[in-house]
Amino acid sequence: MPDEPIILVIEDDRDLQMLVEDALKDGGYEPAIAGSGEEALTLLKAFRTKYSALVTDIRLLGRLDGWRVARGAREIDPSFPVLYITGGSGDEWPTKGVSDSVLLQKPFSPDQLVEAIAKLLETARKS
């Protein structure tokens, strides 16, 4: 289906990236994989209406971490849906995370991921 929401994903762990991709496809979304935070922001700036949400790991290879990528996404679109995924404790989320975002602790199930994205998109549609 060409009208499936496209979800921009930044995850540098290959196995987890594949799990996220499969979960999103099974949930009716089209995953678009960015190799780094820098690449994700470039894609968002160039094609901001193409993507429906961002799924980002907090710790990323490259100069930008997930916190900075999400802030950059919100500079492009102040209501852009953001889902953080982390193997860490997530203690910094209240201070570093963007408002109205969701944080999923690893390990998470594919259903938890799809449910979190669905809630984010529903909230974004209402605002």
Phi, psi and omega in degrees: 000127180286344183263015175293136177299136179265125182251121179278125186240131173236109179211119185269355173275113187302316181296316180291324177301317180293322177298315179297315178303310182298317180298316180295316178300314179297331180275001178092019179247161175251112179282141173236120187265130173251139183282343182202168176298320180299315179297319181299315180293324176299315179296317181296320179294320184282325187227048191300330180279350182286326188261142181263335182196166178239130170245118183226136169291154179280316178267118183234156170289152179098188186280331185261135172266176182298328178299313183290324178297315180297319178297320177296320178297321180288335174291326179285317180217108186300342181248016184298126180294131182232130174239118176269142171235138183208147172268350178280189184280338182077013182301332183277351185305314181300331182260327184259338182286154177282154181297154178057030176259172179235145177239127175249128176278136172281144356279146176231160180272156175304322179296321179297319180297310182296320179297318180296317178296316180301317179296316179300314182292323178296315178298318180295323179294326182285336184270000000 
